[in-house]
Amino acid sequence: MNHSHSWGHELQGHHGVTPRDMIIGGILFTLGATAVICGVLNIVSIVKVQIFHNAFGALWICRSIGEIGSSSVHVFYSGPVTFIQLCDISPYFGIGAFTFGYFNSSVACLAHFQIAVNRWMAVWKPFQYASVFSRRRTTILIGVTWVVAFAIVSMYHGSSRLLASTFTSFAAIPCQQKSSLASSPTFKLNKRFFLQTSIPNVFMVGAIYTICFFNNGQTSIHDAEKSIRGVFPIVVLQGSHIINAIVLFIFNREVRQYFVRIPNTNVYQINESLSAS
């Protein structure tokens, strides 16, 4: 990056492409493209597989859209600009890319927290879950998420994902598992979804710690270390987006069956009770 004090010059290239620029740009583009592809496959899976036609699936799509938007910034802006070091690009492109990415990241963070609450309710209060996360309330919740994200897009502090990760990690402690409910297909499915959302939170906490550590490190460092400090949090965050997406394939045989087209499967003949959660 250009370190001039003139307005907008920090968003310009430094008049020459170095091997380090090509490596960093390639990493940003590759991770961003991978996250976008995984996010799109997630949305297709949720739309096509019946067990996700519920509040959990709707919130997962909301988060996937936010993560796709956030990752697309590195596909169409950060990666290419770093790779070729443009020197005549308008600063407004960089500002616009940041605003778009931050807005979608806010949507993803808020939706991630809502997914944590959704899974907590499903395993702690399974009898009240259906009324709390009804179709109408879930639709309103998603709408409010986008409005709130638009309102806080200019804020540049904190991350609700830390709260979501902590919330999900401790949600299993007070579970109410009735003997009649333990064998219910719906409750078993909810427990599987709970595990599916809990494991990525380990990586989320690591991503948050990395971002906080590198953003608040020493300023008097060499250019090489400064580049690492600037890029590594992005790499970790994009990695968490990819992990969020691939757990859907790892934990759900129905999704794998849909894409692999395994013969003699019963993916679509799922009991209607599984769609009520």
Secondary structure as a PSIPRED ss2 file (coil, helix, strand):
# PSIPRED VFORMAT (PSIPRED V4.0)

   1 M C   1.000  0.000  0.000
   2 N C   1.000  0.000  0.000
   3 H C   1.000  0.000  0.000
   4 S C   1.000  0.000  0.000
   5 H C   1.000  0.000  0.000
   6 S C   1.000  0.000  0.000
   7 W C   1.000  0.000  0.000
   8 G C   1.000  0.000  0.000
   9 H H   0.000  1.000  0.000
  10 E H   0.000  1.000  0.000
  11 L H   0.000  1.000  0.000
  12 Q C   1.000  0.000  0.000
  13 G C   1.000  0.000  0.000
  14 H C   1.000  0.000  0.000
  15 H C   1.000  0.000  0.000
  16 G C   1.000  0.000  0.000
  17 V C   1.000  0.000  0.000
  18 T C   1.000  0.000  0.000
  19 P H   0.000  1.000  0.000
  20 R H   0.000  1.000  0.000
  21 D H   0.000  1.000  0.000
  22 M H   0.000  1.000  0.000
  23 I H   0.000  1.000  0.000
  24 I H   0.000  1.000  0.000
  25 G H   0.000  1.000  0.000
  26 G H   0.000  1.000  0.000
  27 I H   0.000  1.000  0.000
  28 L H   0.000  1.000  0.000
  29 F H   0.000  1.000  0.000
  30 T H   0.000  1.000  0.000
  31 L H   0.000  1.000  0.000
  32 G H   0.000  1.000  0.000
  33 A H   0.000  1.000  0.000
  34 T H   0.000  1.000  0.000
  35 A H   0.000  1.000  0.000
  36 V H   0.000  1.000  0.000
  37 I H   0.000  1.000  0.000
  38 C H   0.000  1.000  0.000
  39 G H   0.000  1.000  0.000
  40 V H   0.000  1.000  0.000
  41 L H   0.000  1.000  0.000
  42 N H   0.000  1.000  0.000
  43 I H   0.000  1.000  0.000
  44 V H   0.000  1.000  0.000
  45 S H   0.000  1.000  0.000
  46 I H   0.000  1.000  0.000
  47 V H   0.000  1.000  0.000
  48 K H   0.000  1.000  0.000
  49 V C   1.000  0.000  0.000
  50 Q H   0.000  1.000  0.000
  51 I H   0.000  1.000  0.000
  52 F H   0.000  1.000  0.000
  53 H C   1.000  0.000  0.000
  54 N C   1.000  0.000  0.000
  55 A H   0.000  1.000  0.000
  56 F H   0.000  1.000  0.000
  57 G H   0.000  1.000  0.000
  58 A H   0.000  1.000  0.000
  59 L H   0.000  1.000  0.000
  60 W H   0.000  1.000  0.000
  61 I H   0.000  1.000  0.000
  62 C H   0.000  1.000  0.000
  63 R H   0.000  1.000  0.000
  64 S H   0.000  1.000  0.000
  65 I H   0.000  1.000  0.000
  66 G H   0.000  1.000  0.000
  67 E H   0.000  1.000  0.000
  68 I H   0.000  1.000  0.000
  69 G H   0.000  1.000  0.000
  70 S H   0.000  1.000  0.000
  71 S H   0.000  1.000  0.000
  72 S H   0.000  1.000  0.000
  73 V H   0.000  1.000  0.000
  74 H H   0.000  1.000  0.000
  75 V H   0.000  1.000  0.000
  76 F H   0.000  1.000  0.000
  77 Y H   0.000  1.000  0.000
  78 S H   0.000  1.000  0.000
  79 G H   0.000  1.000  0.000
  80 P H   0.000  1.000  0.000
  81 V H   0.000  1.000  0.000
  82 T H   0.000  1.000  0.000
  83 F H   0.000  1.000  0.000
  84 I H   0.000  1.000  0.000
  85 Q C   1.000  0.000  0.000
  86 L C   1.000  0.000  0.000
  87 C C   1.000  0.000  0.000
  88 D C   1.000  0.000  0.000
  89 I C   1.000  0.000  0.000
  90 S C   1.000  0.000  0.000
  91 P H   0.000  1.000  0.000
  92 Y H   0.000  1.000  0.000
  93 F H   0.000  1.000  0.000
  94 G H   0.000  1.000  0.000
  95 I H   0.000  1.000  0.000
  96 G H   0.000  1.000  0.000
  97 A H   0.000  1.000  0.000
  98 F H   0.000  1.000  0.000
  99 T H   0.000  1.000  0.000
 100 F H   0.000  1.000  0.000
 101 G H   0.000  1.000  0.000
 102 Y H   0.000  1.000  0.000
 103 F H   0.000  1.000  0.000
 104 N H   0.000  1.000  0.000
 105 S H   0.000  1.000  0.000
 106 S H   0.000  1.000  0.000
 107 V H   0.000  1.000  0.000
 108 A H   0.000  1.000  0.000
 109 C H   0.000  1.000  0.000
 110 L H   0.000  1.000  0.000
 111 A H   0.000  1.000  0.000
 112 H H   0.000  1.000  0.000
 113 F H   0.000  1.000  0.000
 114 Q H   0.000  1.000  0.000
 115 I H   0.000  1.000  0.000
 116 A H   0.000  1.000  0.000
 117 V H   0.000  1.000  0.000
 118 N H   0.000  1.000  0.000
 119 R H   0.000  1.000  0.000
 120 W H   0.000  1.000  0.000
 121 M H   0.000  1.000  0.000
 122 A H   0.000  1.000  0.000
 123 V H   0.000  1.000  0.000
 124 W H   0.000  1.000  0.000
 125 K C   1.000  0.000  0.000
 126 P H   0.000  1.000  0.000
 127 F H   0.000  1.000  0.000
 128 Q H   0.000  1.000  0.000
 129 Y H   0.000  1.000  0.000
 130 A H   0.000  1.000  0.000
 131 S H   0.000  1.000  0.000
 132 V H   0.000  1.000  0.000
 133 F C   1.000  0.000  0.000
 134 S C   1.000  0.000  0.000
 135 R H   0.000  1.000  0.000
 136 R H   0.000  1.000  0.000
 137 R H   0.000  1.000  0.000
 138 T H   0.000  1.000  0.000
 139 T H   0.000  1.000  0.000
 140 I H   0.000  1.000  0.000
 141 L H   0.000  1.000  0.000
 142 I H   0.000  1.000  0.000
 143 G H   0.000  1.000  0.000
 144 V H   0.000  1.000  0.000
 145 T H   0.000  1.000  0.000
 146 W H   0.000  1.000  0.000
 147 V H   0.000  1.000  0.000
 148 V H   0.000  1.000  0.000
 149 A H   0.000  1.000  0.000
 150 F H   0.000  1.000  0.000
 151 A H   0.000  1.000  0.000
 152 I C   1.000  0.000  0.000
 153 V C   1.000  0.000  0.000
 154 S C   1.000  0.000  0.000
 155 M C   1.000  0.000  0.000
 156 Y C   1.000  0.000  0.000
 157 H C   1.000  0.000  0.000
 158 G C   1.000  0.000  0.000
 159 S C   1.000  0.000  0.000
 160 S H   0.000  1.000  0.000
 161 R H   0.000  1.000  0.000
 162 L H   0.000  1.000  0.000
 163 L H   0.000  1.000  0.000
 164 A H   0.000  1.000  0.000
 165 S H   0.000  1.000  0.000
 166 T H   0.000  1.000  0.000
 167 F H   0.000  1.000  0.000
 168 T H   0.000  1.000  0.000
 169 S H   0.000  1.000  0.000
 170 F H   0.000  1.000  0.000
 171 A C   1.000  0.000  0.000
 172 A C   1.000  0.000  0.000
 173 I C   1.000  0.000  0.000
 174 P C   1.000  0.000  0.000
 175 C C   1.000  0.000  0.000
 176 Q C   1.000  0.000  0.000
 177 Q C   1.000  0.000  0.000
 178 K C   1.000  0.000  0.000
 179 S H   0.000  1.000  0.000
 180 S H   0.000  1.000  0.000
 181 L H   0.000  1.000  0.000
 182 A H   0.000  1.000  0.000
 183 S C   1.000  0.000  0.000
 184 S C   1.000  0.000  0.000
 185 P H   0.000  1.000  0.000
 186 T H   0.000  1.000  0.000
 187 F H   0.000  1.000  0.000
 188 K H   0.000  1.000  0.000
 189 L H   0.000  1.000  0.000
 190 N H   0.000  1.000  0.000
 191 K H   0.000  1.000  0.000
 192 R H   0.000  1.000  0.000
 193 F H   0.000  1.000  0.000
 194 F H   0.000  1.000  0.000
 195 L H   0.000  1.000  0.000
 196 Q H   0.000  1.000  0.000
 197 T H   0.000  1.000  0.000
 198 S H   0.000  1.000  0.000
 199 I H   0.000  1.000  0.000
 200 P H   0.000  1.000  0.000
 201 N H   0.000  1.000  0.000
 202 V H   0.000  1.000  0.000
 203 F H   0.000  1.000  0.000
 204 M H   0.000  1.000  0.000
 205 V H   0.000  1.000  0.000
 206 G H   0.000  1.000  0.000
 207 A H   0.000  1.000  0.000
 208 I H   0.000  1.000  0.000
 209 Y H   0.000  1.000  0.000
 210 T H   0.000  1.000  0.000
 211 I H   0.000  1.000  0.000
 212 C H   0.000  1.000  0.000
 213 F H   0.000  1.000  0.000
 214 F H   0.000  1.000  0.000
 215 N H   0.000  1.000  0.000
 216 N C   1.000  0.000  0.000
 217 G C   1.000  0.000  0.000
 218 Q C   1.000  0.000  0.000
 219 T C   1.000  0.000  0.000
 220 S C   1.000  0.000  0.000
 221 I C   1.000  0.000  0.000
 222 H C   1.000  0.000  0.000
 223 D H   0.000  1.000  0.000
 224 A H   0.000  1.000  0.000
 225 E H   0.000  1.000  0.000
 226 K H   0.000  1.000  0.000
 227 S H   0.000  1.000  0.000
 228 I H   0.000  1.000  0.000
 229 R H   0.000  1.000  0.000
 230 G H   0.000  1.000  0.000
 231 V H   0.000  1.000  0.000
 232 F H   0.000  1.000  0.000
 233 P H   0.000  1.000  0.000
 234 I H   0.000  1.000  0.000
 235 V H   0.000  1.000  0.000
 236 V H   0.000  1.000  0.000
 237 L H   0.000  1.000  0.000
 238 Q H   0.000  1.000  0.000
 239 G H   0.000  1.000  0.000
 240 S H   0.000  1.000  0.000
 241 H H   0.000  1.000  0.000
 242 I H   0.000  1.000  0.000
 243 I H   0.000  1.000  0.000
 244 N H   0.000  1.000  0.000
 245 A H   0.000  1.000  0.000
 246 I H   0.000  1.000  0.000
 247 V H   0.000  1.000  0.000
 248 L H   0.000  1.000  0.000
 249 F H   0.000  1.000  0.000
 250 I H   0.000  1.000  0.000
 251 F H   0.000  1.000  0.000
 252 N C   1.000  0.000  0.000
 253 R H   0.000  1.000  0.000
 254 E H   0.000  1.000  0.000
 255 V H   0.000  1.000  0.000
 256 R H   0.000  1.000  0.000
 257 Q H   0.000  1.000  0.000
 258 Y H   0.000  1.000  0.000
 259 F H   0.000  1.000  0.000
 260 V H   0.000  1.000  0.000
 261 R C   1.000  0.000  0.000
 262 I C   1.000  0.000  0.000
 263 P C   1.000  0.000  0.000
 264 N C   1.000  0.000  0.000
 265 T C   1.000  0.000  0.000
 266 N C   1.000  0.000  0.000
 267 V C   1.000  0.000  0.000
 268 Y C   1.000  0.000  0.000
 269 Q C   1.000  0.000  0.000
 270 I C   1.000  0.000  0.000
 271 N C   1.000  0.000  0.000
 272 E H   0.000  1.000  0.000
 273 S H   0.000  1.000  0.000
 274 L H   0.000  1.000  0.000
 275 S H   0.000  1.000  0.000
 276 A C   1.000  0.000  0.000
 277 S C   1.000  0.000  0.000
